[in-house]
Amino acid sequence: MFIRTAKVTDAQELVAIYRPYVQQNTTSFEYEVPSVAEFERRIKQTLIAYPYLVVEEDGRILGYAYAHPYGERAAYQWAAEVSVYVSQAAQKKGVGKALYLAIEELLKKQHVVTVTACVTGKNQNSIAFHQHMGYAIVANFQKIGFKDGQWLDTYWLQKRLSEDDKPQPFLPFSELSQ
């Protein structure tokens, strides 16, 4: 497996990985699968400030992860939300773990102190995965989203990457030396 920064040209493969998460279950709260053009826009926009990574094997993308701001206010600059999606064929092969370890290392270099993840309540596998990766459940929002004819809970999980009491200012991903 090889981890690298996502490129706009990866959008079609990433949409294919994401599609089942939208259409076949409640992992994503999106109702419609985004277009390739929308994914291209998301990749470009994310990479300005945060990492967007893919895992490749034999020229095929097996999964991807990205980070984005936890909140808009300046005081949140040391907190990021992370998301990971792994192709159905690559489940349980360490792809998600590899992506999370890589993205957490990059976020540390950006001076991010806390990472969060929002997981649908029905996705117990993801909750267990995050806990295995050192995340703790810190909140449960009950019946917060409506999809597939049902109200869904979300769980917020959190992990500290550093105990820095006086962190340096956030460093955008585009300013990191690759």
C-alpha positions in Angstrom: 0.0 0.0 0.0 1.1 3.5 -0.8 -0.3 6.7 0.7 -0.2 10.0 -1.1 -1.9 13.3 -1.4 -5.1 13.1 -3.4 -5.3 14.8 -6.8 -8.2 16.3 -8.6 -7.9 13.5 -11.2 -8.7 10.9 -8.4 -12.2 12.3 -8.1 -13.9 9.6 -10.3 -12.4 6.7 -8.2 -13.2 8.5 -5.0 -16.9 8.9 -6.0 -17.0 5.2 -6.8 -15.7 4.4 -3.3 -18.1 6.9 -1.7 -21.2 5.8 -3.6 -22.2 2.8 -1.4 -21.9 4.9 1.7 -24.6 7.3 0.3 -26.8 4.8 -1.5 -26.7 1.6 0.5 -26.5 2.7 4.2 -26.7 5.6 6.5 -23.0 6.1 7.0 -23.2 9.4 5.0 -26.0 11.8 5.6 -25.9 12.9 2.0 -29.0 11.9 0.0 -27.4 12.0 -3.5 -24.0 10.9 -4.6 -22.0 14.0 -5.5 -20.9 14.4 -9.1 -17.2 14.0 -10.1 -17.1 17.7 -10.6 -18.3 18.3 -7.1 -15.6 15.8 -5.8 -13.0 17.7 -7.8 -14.1 20.9 -6.1 -14.0 19.3 -2.6 -10.5 18.0 -3.2 -9.2 21.3 -4.4 -10.9 23.2 -1.5 -9.7 20.8 1.2 -6.1 20.8 0.1 -5.8 24.5 0.6 -5.8 24.1 4.4 -6.1 20.4 5.2 -4.7 17.0 4.1 -6.7 14.8 1.7 -5.0 11.4 1.3 -5.5 8.3 -0.7 -4.2 4.7 -0.4 -3.2 3.0 -3.6 -2.3 -0.5 -4.3 -1.4 -1.8 -7.8 -2.5 1.5 -9.3 -6.0 1.4 -7.7 -7.3 3.6 -4.9 -8.5 1.5 -2.0 -9.6 4.4 0.3 -9.3 8.0 1.2 -9.3 10.3 4.2 -9.5 14.0 4.6 -9.6 16.6 7.4 -11.5 19.9 7.6 -12.1 22.5 10.3 -14.1 21.4 13.3 -15.5 24.9 13.7 -15.3 28.3 12.0 -14.2 30.5 14.9 -10.5 31.3 15.5 -10.4 29.4 18.8 -11.1 26.2 16.9 -8.0 26.4 14.7 -6.3 23.6 16.7 -9.2 21.2 16.1 -10.0 19.3 13.0 -12.6 16.8 11.9 -11.5 13.7 10.0 -13.3 11.3 7.7 -12.2 8.1 6.1 -13.9 5.9 3.4 -12.6 2.5 2.3 -13.7 0.6 -0.8 -16.0 -2.3 0.0 -13.3 -4.7 -1.5 -10.6 -3.4 0.8 -12.5 -3.5 4.1 -10.6 -5.1 7.1 -7.2 -4.9 5.4 -5.7 -2.0 7.5 -6.5 0.7 4.9 -8.5 2.9 7.3 -5.9 2.5 10.0 -3.0 3.4 7.7 -4.9 6.5 6.5 -5.7 7.7 10.0 -2.1 7.3 11.2 -0.9 9.2 8.2 -3.4 12.0 8.4 -2.9 12.4 12.2 0.9 12.8 11.6 0.2 15.5 9.1 -2.3 17.3 11.3 0.3 17.3 14.1 2.7 19.1 11.8 0.0 21.6 11.2 -0.2 22.2 15.0 -3.6 20.5 15.3 -4.1 19.4 18.9 -7.5 17.7 18.8 -9.2 15.6 16.1 -12.8 14.7 16.0 -15.0 12.3 14.0 -18.7 12.3 13.6 -20.2 8.7 13.2 -23.7 7.6 12.5 -25.1 5.8 15.5 -26.0 2.7 13.4 -22.3 2.4 12.3 -21.0 0.4 15.3 -18.1 -0.9 13.2 -16.9 2.7 12.7 -17.4 3.6 16.4 -15.3 0.5 17.4 -12.6 1.4 14.8 -12.3 4.9 16.2 -12.1 3.7 19.8 -9.4 1.2 18.7 -7.5 4.2 17.2 -7.7 6.0 20.5 -10.8 8.1 20.1 -13.3 8.5 22.9 -17.0 9.1 22.6 -17.6 12.6 23.9 -21.2 13.3 22.6 -24.3 11.5 21.4 -26.8 13.6 19.4 -30.0 11.7 19.3 -32.3 11.7 16.3 -30.3 14.5 14.7 -30.4 13.3 11.0 -33.2 11.8 8.9 -32.4 9.4 6.1 -34.0 6.3 4.7 -37.2 7.0 6.5 -35.7 7.0 10.0 -34.2 9.3 12.5 -30.5 8.7 13.2 -28.2 9.4 16.1 -24.6 10.6 15.7 -21.7 10.1 18.0 -18.9 12.5 18.2 -15.5 11.0 19.0 -12.4 12.9 20.0 -8.6 12.3 20.2 -5.8 14.5 21.5 -2.8 14.5 19.3 -0.8 16.8 21.7 -1.0 18.1 25.2 0.4 21.5 24.1 -1.0 24.2 26.3 0.4 27.0 24.1 0.2 25.6 20.5 1.7 27.4 17.6 -0.8 28.9 15.1 -2.4 26.5 12.6 -0.3 25.9 9.5 -2.3 25.3 6.3 -1.5 22.0 4.6 -0.6 23.9 1.4 2.2 25.6 3.4 3.7 22.3 4.7 6.9 21.3 3.0 5.9 18.1 1.3 
